[in-house]
Amino acid sequence: MANAPSIIFVDDDPNVLSGLRRRVRAKRPNWRLQFCDNGEEVLNLLQARHSVDVIVSDMRMPVMDGAELFRKVSRLYPEIGRILLSGYADGHANLLGTSATHHFLMKPCDDQSIINAIERALILRSYLRDPYLLGVMSCLPGHYLWPTAFRDLQTTLYHEGPVSEQNLAHYAMDHRDCVTFIERYARREELLVENSPATLHHLFEILGVESVKALALLFEIYGNGDIKTAENDPELTRALIMAEIAARLGRYENSEFENIDASRAAALLSHVGSKLIETVLPNQSMTARHIADKNQCDIISAEIDVMGISHAGLSACMAALWSFKHEIIEDIAFHHRPESAPTGRSSTLAMVYAAQHFARENGRAGRLIKEKYPLAECYLATIGIGEKWASWSNIAREIVHKNELR
């Protein structure tokens, strides 16, 4: 049992904990389960160096609610998976907990939904423990690990959430260029009326928490805090095009707002690992690209052959460090090879995969790249998207053409 997954359940209702103890142990007898009735008890366990893989917490608890617990855990133990159980009436509280939570489950939910969420967290946690990935992360300069604009935004979200207009206004004053960059992206998607001003609070409402966080990160990593540098970076431009395609496809399919937010954020962050690998391993990164071009093989294979890691893996690892949701981390990790994802029928992964495929296909080197990256037809057929592909392609082509005219 030493290597068995360790899960903590937190709820102030002893009847709920008793039921979970009985039912989950019956279904997953190999898990090491611990049960706490308050957040302080959880923090004491972690401080005593108890090994924990995932925490599942109720939202509404006295003294310290689930959101506050997860904000503290995410700061002190970012590698631990965090799943929040919350009722539909907790809208304000849900927003407060968003920035520190990997996965939401709305109550009432059945045991199997909880178990599925935990198993997804465990799979991703195992994937992100790769020593090569962690080695590269340890070499990254601090301004890439925790960029200033993103760090300050996370701090604001940790304490007040995106519902605090006053605190967000203070952030916007301190990071004007970053907020302007986010606003300009919202205009790309035509989510703002032309020439109308937009507060950061409104940007959260129309883009979503995950998308705003991702845009703040890319502004710092690619633009070094300068809006002109950011907007002239070709790799960042590609990420913005992918994000716009993913979001437009989501709206075309009438996806829920949270899913559009997730697929947009995953598209934005899916190639940030390339930028970071180039910083830490510039020669190996160049060699991998040369091999991919020479042998007409996909970049993931070439990167793993040369460095033992891929940009997709590093992007996902960083997204986990930055406390993005589990589905976003998974979509980033498998955006090149969606058929390998643990969640086989993820609609958000399909959007991210499609966005990348169309951005490549409609780019300047589209014909050459198409040979290196054949369409994952079996995957698309499995999730029921094959018949929609032509319509999706037309939407993407329009977006790419629009960006070429900018």
VOLOLUM-524467 format. One record per residue (C-alpha): residue in one letter; chain; residue number from 1; x, y, z. Coordinates in pm, 1 decimal, decimal comma, padded with zeros to 6 digits. Example, Ala and Ser with C-alpha at 12.3 -4.5 7.8 and 13.67 -1.06 7.14 Angstrom:
(node "A" "A" 1 (01230,0 -00450,0 00780,0));
(node "S" "A" 2 (01367,0 -00106,0 00714,0));
// end
This chain:
(node "M" "A" 1 (00000,0 00000,0 00000,0));
(node "A" "A" 2 (00305,6 00227,7 00024,2));
(node "N" "A" 3 (00266,2 00343,4 -00335,4));
(node "A" "A" 4 (-00112,8 00343,4 -00332,2));
(node "P" "A" 5 (-00284,2 00671,1 -00425,1));
(node "S" "A" 6 (-00353,4 00890,0 -00122,6));
(node "I" "A" 7 (-00681,5 01083,4 -00119,1));
(node "I" "A" 8 (-00819,5 01324,4 00143,3));
(node "F" "A" 9 (-01192,5 01396,6 00165,1));
(node "V" "A" 10 (-01298,7 01712,8 00349,6));
(node "D" "A" 11 (-01652,3 01788,4 00470,7));
(node "D" "A" 12 (-01789,6 01928,1 00796,1));
(node "D" "A" 13 (-02084,8 01686,1 00782,9));
(node "P" "A" 14 (-01986,9 01356,1 00954,2));
(node "N" "A" 15 (-02266,2 01170,5 00776,6));
(node "V" "A" 16 (-02123,8 01269,1 00436,8));
(node "L" "A" 17 (-01774,6 01154,2 00537,8));
(node "S" "A" 18 (-01909,7 00827,4 00677,0));
(node "G" "A" 19 (-02093,5 00756,6 00352,9));
(node "L" "A" 20 (-01789,0 00835,9 00139,3));
(node "R" "A" 21 (-01566,7 00620,5 00361,4));
(node "R" "A" 22 (-01795,7 00321,9 00317,5));
(node "R" "A" 23 (-01877,5 00355,8 -00051,6));
(node "V" "A" 24 (-01542,0 00468,9 -00194,6));
(node "R" "A" 25 (-01346,7 00208,0 00001,6));
(node "A" "A" 26 (-01576,8 -00059,1 -00136,7));
(node "K" "A" 27 (-01513,2 00055,3 -00495,2));
(node "R" "A" 28 (-01141,2 00143,3 -00464,6));
(node "P" "A" 29 (-00996,6 -00071,7 -00183,5));
(node "N" "A" 30 (-00638,2 -00002,6 -00296,6));
(node "W" "A" 31 (-00663,2 00373,1 -00229,4));
(node "R" "A" 32 (-00532,8 00517,7 00096,0));
(node "L" "A" 33 (-00821,8 00734,9 00216,2));
(node "Q" "A" 34 (-00818,3 01001,6 00485,5));
(node "F" "A" 35 (-01118,1 01200,4 00606,6));
(node "C" "A" 36 (-01110,7 01547,2 00762,4));
(node "D" "A" 37 (-01395,1 01762,8 00891,2));
(node "N" "A" 38 (-01218,6 02098,5 00844,3));
(node "G" "A" 39 (-00950,5 02266,8 00635,1));
(node "E" "A" 40 (-00711,6 02328,1 00923,1));
(node "E" "A" 41 (-00685,8 01954,8 00984,7));
(node "V" "A" 42 (-00588,3 01905,5 00620,0));
(node "L" "A" 43 (-00316,2 02170,8 00638,9));
(node "N" "A" 44 (-00178,4 02012,4 00957,0));
(node "L" "A" 45 (-00159,4 01673,2 00782,8));
(node "L" "A" 46 (00026,7 01824,9 00489,9));
(node "Q" "A" 47 (00261,2 02015,2 00719,0));
(node "A" "A" 48 (00338,8 01686,0 00894,0));
(node "R" "A" 49 (00455,7 01561,9 00552,0));
(node "H" "A" 50 (00172,1 01317,9 00490,0));
(node "S" "A" 51 (00190,8 01211,3 00126,0));
(node "V" "A" 52 (-00124,2 01324,9 -00055,1));
(node "D" "A" 53 (-00211,7 01298,1 -00423,7));
(node "V" "A" 54 (-00562,5 01447,5 -00438,8));
(node "I" "A" 55 (-00789,1 01646,7 -00205,4));
(node "V" "A" 56 (-01167,4 01642,0 -00252,4));
(node "S" "A" 57 (-01336,0 01917,1 -00050,3));
(node "D" "A" 58 (-01684,9 02049,0 00002,7));
(node "M" "A" 59 (-01723,4 02420,9 -00064,7));
(node "R" "A" 60 (-01939,7 02531,9 00226,7));
(node "M" "A" 61 (-01767,8 02473,1 00561,7));
(node "P" "A" 62 (-01739,4 02694,9 00870,5));
(node "V" "A" 63 (-01418,6 02885,2 00955,4));
(node "M" "A" 64 (-01235,4 02784,7 00634,3));
(node "D" "A" 65 (-01437,3 02702,2 00322,0));
(node "G" "A" 66 (-01317,3 02482,0 00038,1));
(node "A" "A" 67 (-01204,6 02774,9 -00175,8));
(node "E" "A" 68 (-00983,6 02917,5 00098,3));
(node "L" "A" 69 (-00839,4 02573,0 00171,9));
(node "F" "A" 70 (-00750,0 02522,4 -00193,5));
(node "R" "A" 71 (-00596,6 02867,2 -00224,1));
(node "K" "A" 72 (-00361,8 02778,3 00061,2));
(node "V" "A" 73 (-00288,4 02429,0 -00072,8));
(node "S" "A" 74 (-00216,2 02565,2 -00422,3));
(node "R" "A" 75 (00040,1 02807,5 -00281,9));
(node "L" "A" 76 (00212,9 02558,8 -00053,3));
(node "Y" "A" 77 (00161,7 02226,2 -00234,7));
(node "P" "A" 78 (00082,9 02304,9 -00601,4));
(node "E" "A" 79 (00141,6 01945,2 -00712,9));
(node "I" "A" 80 (-00162,4 01812,8 -00520,0));
(node "G" "A" 81 (-00481,1 01762,8 -00724,7));
(node "R" "A" 82 (-00773,8 01972,8 -00597,0));
(node "I" "A" 83 (-01140,2 01883,0 -00659,7));
(node "L" "A" 84 (-01415,1 02108,7 -00523,3));
(node "L" "A" 85 (-01771,6 01993,5 -00455,2));
(node "S" "A" 86 (-02015,2 02282,6 -00470,6));
(node "G" "A" 87 (-02387,5 02348,3 -00494,6));
(node "Y" "A" 88 (-02554,0 02543,3 -00774,9));
(node "A" "A" 89 (-02641,5 02819,6 -00528,5));
(node "D" "A" 90 (-02276,1 02891,4 -00453,1));
(node "G" "A" 91 (-02212,1 03101,8 -00763,0));
(node "H" "A" 92 (-02018,3 03375,3 -00582,9));
(node "A" "A" 93 (-01818,9 03122,8 -00381,0));
(node "N" "A" 94 (-01742,2 02917,8 -00693,1));
(node "L" "A" 95 (-01579,1 03217,1 -00857,5));
(node "L" "A" 96 (-01367,3 03273,0 -00547,0));
(node "G" "A" 97 (-01239,7 02916,8 -00565,1));
(node "T" "A" 98 (-01186,9 02901,2 -00941,2));
(node "S" "A" 99 (-00821,9 03006,7 -00955,1));
(node "A" "A" 100 (-00706,1 02740,9 -00707,0));
(node "T" "A" 101 (-00924,3 02447,1 -00815,2));
(node "H" "A" 102 (-00840,3 02184,5 -01076,4));
(node "H" "A" 103 (-01190,1 02041,8 -01108,7));
(node "F" "A" 104 (-01544,4 02136,2 -01004,4));
(node "L" "A" 105 (-01817,5 01885,7 -00933,7));
(node "M" "A" 106 (-02165,1 02025,3 -00883,7));
(node "K" "A" 107 (-02369,1 01875,6 -00600,6));
(node "P" "A" 108 (-02548,9 01648,4 -00583,4));
(node "C" "A" 109 (-02309,6 01417,5 -00767,7));
(node "D" "A" 110 (-02279,8 01039,7 -00759,3));
(node "D" "A" 111 (-01984,0 00842,9 -00624,8));
(node "Q" "A" 112 (-01868,9 00735,4 -00969,4));
(node "S" "A" 113 (-01836,9 01098,5 -01084,0));
(node "I" "A" 114 (-01613,7 01169,0 -00784,3));
(node "I" "A" 115 (-01405,9 00856,1 -00849,1));
(node "N" "A" 116 (-01370,0 00943,4 -01219,7));
(node "A" "A" 117 (-01247,7 01294,5 -01132,2));
(node "I" "A" 118 (-00994,9 01152,4 -00884,1));
(node "E" "A" 119 (-00865,7 00896,0 -01133,5));
(node "R" "A" 120 (-00824,0 01167,0 -01396,7));
(node "A" "A" 121 (-00620,7 01370,7 -01147,2));
(node "L" "A" 122 (-00405,9 01067,4 -01063,1));
(node "I" "A" 123 (-00334,0 00991,1 -01428,7));
(node "L" "A" 124 (-00226,0 01347,5 -01496,8));
(node "R" "A" 125 (-00022,3 01362,7 -01176,1));
(node "S" "A" 126 (00166,7 01049,2 -01279,6));
(node "Y" "A" 127 (00225,2 01187,1 -01629,3));
(node "L" "A" 128 (00358,3 01515,8 -01492,9));
(node "R" "A" 129 (00610,6 01352,6 -01260,2));
(node "D" "A" 130 (00847,8 01278,4 -01550,2));
(node "P" "A" 131 (01201,6 01352,9 -01419,7));
(node "Y" "A" 132 (01309,0 01503,3 -01753,1));
(node "L" "A" 133 (01019,9 01751,3 -01742,3));
(node "L" "A" 134 (01092,2 01840,3 -01382,1));
(node "G" "A" 135 (01459,5 01883,1 -01467,6));
(node "V" "A" 136 (01381,9 02138,9 -01737,8));
(node "M" "A" 137 (01142,2 02321,2 -01505,8));
(node "S" "A" 138 (01412,8 02346,6 -01240,5));
(node "C" "A" 139 (01633,9 02532,6 -01490,5));
(node "L" "A" 140 (01374,8 02792,5 -01589,3));
(node "P" "A" 141 (01438,9 03151,1 -01476,6));
(node "G" "A" 142 (01197,0 03285,9 -01217,6));
(node "H" "A" 143 (01025,2 03530,5 -01453,7));
(node "Y" "A" 144 (00911,4 03232,3 -01664,9));
(node "L" "A" 145 (00800,1 03020,8 -01369,5));
(node "W" "A" 146 (00594,1 03301,9 -01215,8));
(node "P" "A" 147 (00567,6 03600,1 -01453,6));
(node "T" "A" 148 (00490,6 03922,5 -01265,8));
(node "A" "A" 149 (00156,7 04010,3 -01427,0));
(node "F" "A" 150 (00033,5 03653,4 -01384,4));
(node "R" "A" 151 (00159,3 03622,9 -01027,2));
(node "D" "A" 152 (-00015,8 03946,4 -00926,1));
(node "L" "A" 153 (-00335,5 03833,9 -01100,4));
(node "Q" "A" 154 (-00325,1 03498,9 -00920,1));
(node "T" "A" 155 (-00275,9 03679,3 -00589,1));
(node "T" "A" 156 (-00583,0 03893,0 -00658,6));
(node "L" "A" 157 (-00788,8 03587,0 -00752,0));
(node "Y" "A" 158 (-00668,1 03390,1 -00450,5));
(node "H" "A" 159 (-00787,8 03657,0 -00209,8));
(node "E" "A" 160 (-01102,5 03792,1 -00371,2));
(node "G" "A" 161 (-01180,7 03609,1 -00695,4));
(node "P" "A" 162 (-01285,8 03773,6 -01024,5));
(node "V" "A" 163 (-01601,9 03908,9 -00858,4));
(node "S" "A" 164 (-01404,3 04179,9 -00676,8));
(node "E" "A" 165 (-01431,3 04476,8 -00913,0));
(node "Q" "A" 166 (-01230,1 04708,3 -00688,7));
(node "N" "A" 167 (-00929,8 04477,1 -00658,8));
(node "L" "A" 168 (-00937,1 04400,8 -01030,4));
(node "A" "A" 169 (-00943,2 04774,9 -01101,1));
(node "H" "A" 170 (-00628,3 04817,1 -00890,3));
(node "Y" "A" 171 (-00463,4 04532,9 -01080,9));
(node "A" "A" 172 (-00558,2 04695,0 -01413,1));
(node "M" "A" 173 (-00395,1 05021,4 -01306,7));
(node "D" "A" 174 (-00071,4 04840,8 -01217,1));
(node "H" "A" 175 (-00068,9 04629,1 -01535,7));
(node "R" "A" 176 (-00223,2 04851,3 -01801,9));
(node "D" "A" 177 (-00044,6 04694,6 -02099,6));
(node "C" "A" 178 (-00135,1 04342,5 -01992,0));
(node "V" "A" 179 (-00503,8 04430,9 -01958,9));
(node "T" "A" 180 (-00492,1 04615,4 -02293,5));
(node "F" "A" 181 (-00345,5 04302,0 -02453,4));
(node "I" "A" 182 (-00629,9 04091,2 -02308,8));
(node "E" "A" 183 (-00886,7 04347,5 -02423,2));
(node "R" "A" 184 (-00747,1 04345,9 -02777,5));
(node "Y" "A" 185 (-00776,0 03969,8 -02786,4));
(node "A" "A" 186 (-01142,2 03993,6 -02683,1));
(node "R" "A" 187 (-01194,7 04231,5 -02976,2));
(node "R" "A" 188 (-01037,0 03974,1 -03210,5));
(node "E" "A" 189 (-01321,6 03742,5 -03117,5));
(node "E" "A" 190 (-01567,1 04031,0 -03155,3));
(node "L" "A" 191 (-01680,6 03990,1 -02795,9));
(node "L" "A" 192 (-01667,7 04365,9 -02737,1));
(node "V" "A" 193 (-01856,1 04641,3 -02912,1));
(node "E" "A" 194 (-01615,6 04843,9 -03126,3));
(node "N" "A" 195 (-01445,9 05130,6 -02938,0));
(node "S" "A" 196 (-01628,1 05047,2 -02615,0));
(node "P" "A" 197 (-01404,1 05042,2 -02304,3));
(node "A" "A" 198 (-01380,3 04717,0 -02109,0));
(node "T" "A" 199 (-01295,6 04668,0 -01744,4));
(node "L" "A" 200 (-01095,9 04366,7 -01633,8));
(node "H" "A" 201 (-01404,0 04247,8 -01448,3));
(node "H" "A" 202 (-01598,5 04251,0 -01776,5));
(node "L" "A" 203 (-01315,8 04066,8 -01953,6));
(node "F" "A" 204 (-01348,5 03787,8 -01697,1));
(node "E" "A" 205 (-01721,0 03775,0 -01768,8));
(node "I" "A" 206 (-01687,1 03745,0 -02147,5));
(node "L" "A" 207 (-01367,6 03536,5 -02173,2));
(node "G" "A" 208 (-01364,1 03334,2 -01852,3));
(node "V" "A" 209 (-01110,9 03300,0 -01571,1));
(node "E" "A" 210 (-00889,3 03042,6 -01742,9));
(node "S" "A" 211 (-00860,4 03241,5 -02066,7));
(node "V" "A" 212 (-00770,8 03565,7 -01887,4));
(node "K" "A" 213 (-00507,4 03383,7 -01682,4));
(node "A" "A" 214 (-00359,2 03226,7 -01997,7));
(node "L" "A" 215 (-00348,0 03559,7 -02183,2));
(node "A" "A" 216 (-00173,5 03727,3 -01889,0));
(node "L" "A" 217 (00087,5 03449,8 -01890,1));
(node "L" "A" 218 (00158,5 03473,1 -02262,3));
(node "F" "A" 219 (00181,8 03851,7 -02247,3));
(node "E" "A" 220 (00471,1 03816,0 -02002,1));
(node "I" "A" 221 (00641,7 03509,3 -02147,8));
(node "Y" "A" 222 (00636,7 03618,3 -02514,3));
(node "G" "A" 223 (00619,1 03995,3 -02471,8));
(node "N" "A" 224 (00831,5 04045,0 -02160,7));
(node "G" "A" 225 (00569,7 04289,1 -02036,0));
(node "D" "A" 226 (00574,3 04499,4 -02354,5));
(node "I" "A" 227 (00262,9 04507,8 -02567,8));
(node "K" "A" 228 (00442,5 04580,1 -02897,8));
(node "T" "A" 229 (00683,1 04292,2 -02844,8));
(node "A" "A" 230 (00392,7 04062,8 -02763,2));
(node "E" "A" 231 (00184,1 04157,7 -03065,7));
(node "N" "A" 232 (00479,8 04120,0 -03304,2));
(node "D" "A" 233 (00582,9 03773,7 -03185,7));
(node "P" "A" 234 (00490,8 03517,0 -03456,6));
(node "E" "A" 235 (00461,0 03226,2 -03210,3));
(node "L" "A" 236 (00225,3 03425,0 -02990,5));
(node "T" "A" 237 (00023,6 03527,0 -03296,4));
(node "R" "A" 238 (-00015,0 03158,8 -03381,6));
(node "A" "A" 239 (-00136,5 03086,1 -03028,3));
(node "L" "A" 240 (-00395,6 03364,8 -03055,0));
(node "I" "A" 241 (-00521,2 03229,1 -03387,6));
(node "M" "A" 242 (-00552,2 02879,9 -03240,1));
(node "A" "A" 243 (-00741,8 03018,3 -02942,1));
(node "E" "A" 244 (-00980,6 03210,7 -03165,2));
(node "I" "A" 245 (-01048,2 02901,0 -03377,5));
(node "A" "A" 246 (-01112,8 02685,7 -03068,3));
(node "A" "A" 247 (-01351,9 02943,4 -02921,5));
(node "R" "A" 248 (-01538,7 02996,7 -03248,1));
(node "L" "A" 249 (-01581,0 02621,1 -03294,8));
(node "G" "A" 250 (-01713,3 02599,0 -02940,5));
(node "R" "A" 251 (-01973,4 02867,8 -03006,4));
(node "Y" "A" 252 (-02064,8 02703,7 -03337,3));
(node "E" "A" 253 (-02134,3 02380,5 -03147,1));
(node "N" "A" 254 (-02326,9 02568,9 -02876,2));
(node "S" "A" 255 (-02079,4 02453,3 -02611,8));
(node "E" "A" 256 (-02115,5 02573,2 -02255,1));
(node "F" "A" 257 (-01926,1 02889,6 -02161,6));
(node "E" "A" 258 (-01693,1 02697,4 -01926,4));
(node "N" "A" 259 (-01596,0 02456,8 -02206,0));
(node "I" "A" 260 (-01523,2 02741,2 -02447,8));
(node "D" "A" 261 (-01309,9 02904,9 -02178,8));
(node "A" "A" 262 (-01121,6 02577,7 -02122,4));
(node "S" "A" 263 (-01056,2 02501,7 -02490,0));
(node "R" "A" 264 (-00945,3 02861,2 -02555,8));
(node "A" "A" 265 (-00703,5 02854,3 -02261,4));
(node "A" "A" 266 (-00563,2 02515,2 -02368,0));
(node "A" "A" 267 (-00510,3 02639,9 -02724,2));
(node "L" "A" 268 (-00331,6 02947,6 -02591,3));
(node "L" "A" 269 (-00094,7 02747,5 -02370,6));
(node "S" "A" 270 (-00039,7 02436,4 -02582,4));
(node "H" "A" 271 (00290,6 02559,1 -02731,6));
(node "V" "A" 272 (00431,3 02764,8 -02445,4));
(node "G" "A" 273 (00657,1 02465,8 -02375,5));
(node "S" "A" 274 (00835,9 02527,3 -02706,4));
(node "K" "A" 275 (00932,5 02875,7 -02591,9));
(node "L" "A" 276 (01056,5 02745,3 -02257,4));
(node "I" "A" 277 (01254,2 02455,4 -02411,3));
(node "E" "A" 278 (01424,5 02700,9 -02646,6));
(node "T" "A" 279 (01529,1 02900,4 -02340,2));
(node "V" "A" 280 (01675,5 02607,9 -02143,7));
(node "L" "A" 281 (01786,9 02371,9 -02423,8));
(node "P" "A" 282 (01834,1 02591,1 -02732,1));
(node "N" "A" 283 (02067,6 02358,2 -02923,0));
(node "Q" "A" 284 (01862,9 02045,0 -02859,8));
(node "S" "A" 285 (01544,6 02227,6 -02953,5));
(node "M" "A" 286 (01697,6 02335,0 -03284,9));
(node "T" "A" 287 (01820,6 01981,2 -03350,5));
(node "A" "A" 288 (01473,4 01838,6 -03288,0));
(node "R" "A" 289 (01318,6 02082,5 -03535,5));
(node "H" "A" 290 (01585,0 01996,6 -03793,9));
(node "I" "A" 291 (01518,0 01621,9 -03753,5));
(node "A" "A" 292 (01142,1 01674,9 -03780,8));
(node "D" "A" 293 (01184,8 01870,7 -04104,2));
(node "K" "A" 294 (01448,8 01639,5 -04253,8));
(node "N" "A" 295 (01266,8 01315,3 -04175,5));
(node "Q" "A" 296 (00915,6 01454,1 -04224,5));
(node "C" "A" 297 (00818,1 01329,8 -03879,7));
(node "D" "A" 298 (00606,2 01502,4 -03617,3));
(node "I" "A" 299 (00781,1 01736,1 -03375,4));
(node "I" "A" 300 (00672,6 01536,8 -03067,7));
(node "S" "A" 301 (00865,2 01228,1 -03182,9));
(node "A" "A" 302 (01173,4 01433,9 -03269,5));
(node "E" "A" 303 (01170,3 01618,6 -02936,4));
(node "I" "A" 304 (01141,1 01297,6 -02735,0));
(node "D" "A" 305 (01420,9 01133,9 -02936,5));
(node "V" "A" 306 (01655,6 01428,2 -02880,9));
(node "M" "A" 307 (01560,6 01556,7 -02533,7));
(node "G" "A" 308 (01344,8 01291,9 -02369,0));
(node "I" "A" 309 (01058,1 01542,6 -02337,3));
(node "S" "A" 310 (00812,3 01719,7 -02566,0));
(node "H" "A" 311 (00682,6 02074,7 -02574,5));
(node "A" "A" 312 (00332,5 01937,1 -02511,3));
(node "G" "A" 313 (00447,6 01763,5 -02193,5));
(node "L" "A" 314 (00628,9 02070,3 -02065,6));
(node "S" "A" 315 (00333,9 02297,2 -02150,6));
(node "A" "A" 316 (00104,8 02066,5 -01951,8));
(node "C" "A" 317 (00348,3 02049,1 -01660,9));
(node "M" "A" 318 (00364,2 02428,4 -01644,3));
(node "A" "A" 319 (-00015,6 02455,2 -01667,5));
(node "A" "A" 320 (-00038,0 02224,6 -01364,6));
(node "L" "A" 321 (00211,2 02441,9 -01175,5));
(node "W" "A" 322 (00003,0 02749,0 -01266,4));
(node "S" "A" 323 (-00313,4 02580,5 -01127,4));
(node "F" "A" 324 (-00513,3 02546,0 -01448,6));
(node "K" "A" 325 (-00799,4 02298,3 -01450,7));
(node "H" "A" 326 (-00735,7 01928,6 -01510,4));
(node "E" "A" 327 (-00922,0 01923,1 -01842,5));
(node "I" "A" 328 (-00701,1 02207,7 -01969,4));
(node "I" "A" 329 (-00385,1 02026,6 -01859,7));
(node "E" "A" 330 (-00503,5 01710,4 -02034,5));
(node "D" "A" 331 (-00598,7 01897,5 -02352,1));
(node "I" "A" 332 (-00253,7 02059,5 -02363,2));
(node "A" "A" 333 (-00069,8 01732,8 -02298,1));
(node "F" "A" 334 (-00250,1 01546,2 -02577,2));
(node "H" "A" 335 (-00321,2 01819,5 -02832,0));
(node "H" "A" 336 (-00092,6 01644,8 -03085,2));
(node "R" "A" 337 (-00212,2 01291,2 -03006,5));
(node "P" "A" 338 (-00572,2 01315,1 -02883,8));
(node "E" "A" 339 (-00633,8 00942,2 -02929,0));
(node "S" "A" 340 (-00391,8 00879,3 -02637,6));
(node "A" "A" 341 (-00575,2 01101,1 -02387,4));
(node "P" "A" 342 (-00716,6 00926,8 -02077,4));
(node "T" "A" 343 (-01051,8 01102,1 -02130,2));
(node "G" "A" 344 (-01138,0 00958,8 -02469,2));
(node "R" "A" 345 (-01440,0 01171,0 -02561,9));
(node "S" "A" 346 (-01338,1 01515,0 -02437,6));
(node "S" "A" 347 (-01514,2 01782,0 -02644,5));
(node "T" "A" 348 (-01264,1 02048,5 -02539,1));
(node "L" "A" 349 (-00967,0 01838,3 -02655,7));
(node "A" "A" 350 (-01138,6 01796,2 -02992,3));
(node "M" "A" 351 (-01161,6 02176,5 -03026,0));
(node "V" "A" 352 (-00793,4 02224,4 -02937,5));
(node "Y" "A" 353 (-00681,5 01949,6 -03173,7));
(node "A" "A" 354 (-00893,0 02097,2 -03452,2));
(node "A" "A" 355 (-00763,9 02448,7 -03386,8));
(node "Q" "A" 356 (-00405,1 02332,2 -03416,9));
(node "H" "A" 357 (-00473,3 02125,5 -03727,3));
(node "F" "A" 358 (-00649,6 02410,0 -03908,9));
(node "A" "A" 359 (-00393,3 02670,5 -03803,4));
(node "R" "A" 360 (-00120,3 02450,5 -03953,4));
(node "E" "A" 361 (-00316,8 02353,7 -04262,4));
(node "N" "A" 362 (-00400,6 02713,1 -04349,6));
(node "G" "A" 363 (-00056,7 02850,4 -04271,0));
(node "R" "A" 364 (00213,8 02935,4 -04520,0));
(node "A" "A" 365 (00370,0 02587,4 -04502,8));
(node "G" "A" 366 (00035,1 02411,5 -04495,3));
(node "R" "A" 367 (00104,7 02155,9 -04769,3));
(node "L" "A" 368 (00436,4 02043,3 -04623,3));
(node "I" "A" 369 (00301,2 02026,4 -04267,8));
(node "K" "A" 370 (-00005,0 01832,2 -04378,4));
(node "E" "A" 371 (00222,1 01543,1 -04480,0));
(node "K" "A" 372 (00391,3 01539,9 -04138,9));
(node "Y" "A" 373 (00067,8 01555,3 -03942,5));
(node "P" "A" 374 (-00199,3 01337,7 -04105,4));
(node "L" "A" 375 (-00551,1 01384,1 -03977,6));
(node "A" "A" 376 (-00645,4 01161,4 -03681,0));
(node "E" "A" 377 (-00947,5 01025,5 -03867,0));
(node "C" "A" 378 (-01010,6 00730,6 -03633,3));
(node "Y" "A" 379 (-01013,2 00962,1 -03333,3));
(node "L" "A" 380 (-01253,2 01204,6 -03502,2));
(node "A" "A" 381 (-01484,0 00920,4 -03603,0));
(node "T" "A" 382 (-01479,7 00780,7 -03250,0));
(node "I" "A" 383 (-01597,4 01108,2 -03097,1));
(node "G" "A" 384 (-01847,6 01175,0 -03375,8));
(node "I" "A" 385 (-01688,5 01478,7 -03538,2));
(node "G" "A" 386 (-01595,8 01339,3 -03880,7));
(node "E" "A" 387 (-01911,0 01470,9 -04049,3));
(node "K" "A" 388 (-01862,7 01819,2 -03902,1));
(node "W" "A" 389 (-01502,1 01854,7 -04013,4));
(node "A" "A" 390 (-01575,1 02038,0 -04340,6));
(node "S" "A" 391 (-01788,4 02298,9 -04160,6));
(node "W" "A" 392 (-01522,4 02342,5 -03895,3));
(node "S" "A" 393 (-01259,2 02384,4 -04166,7));
(node "N" "A" 394 (-01454,2 02669,4 -04327,4));
(node "I" "A" 395 (-01479,4 02850,9 -03992,2));
(node "A" "A" 396 (-01107,0 02813,5 -03931,3));
(node "R" "A" 397 (-01014,7 02924,2 -04283,1));
(node "E" "A" 398 (-01214,4 03242,6 -04236,4));
(node "I" "A" 399 (-01032,0 03320,5 -03909,9));
(node "V" "A" 400 (-00687,2 03255,7 -04058,2));
(node "H" "A" 401 (-00769,1 03471,9 -04361,7));
(node "K" "A" 402 (-00894,2 03751,9 -04135,0));
(node "N" "A" 403 (-00567,0 03745,6 -03942,2));
(node "E" "A" 404 (-00362,1 03759,4 -04262,0));
(node "L" "A" 405 (-00538,5 04085,4 -04350,0));
(node "R" "A" 406 (-00451,9 04246,6 -04014,2));
// end
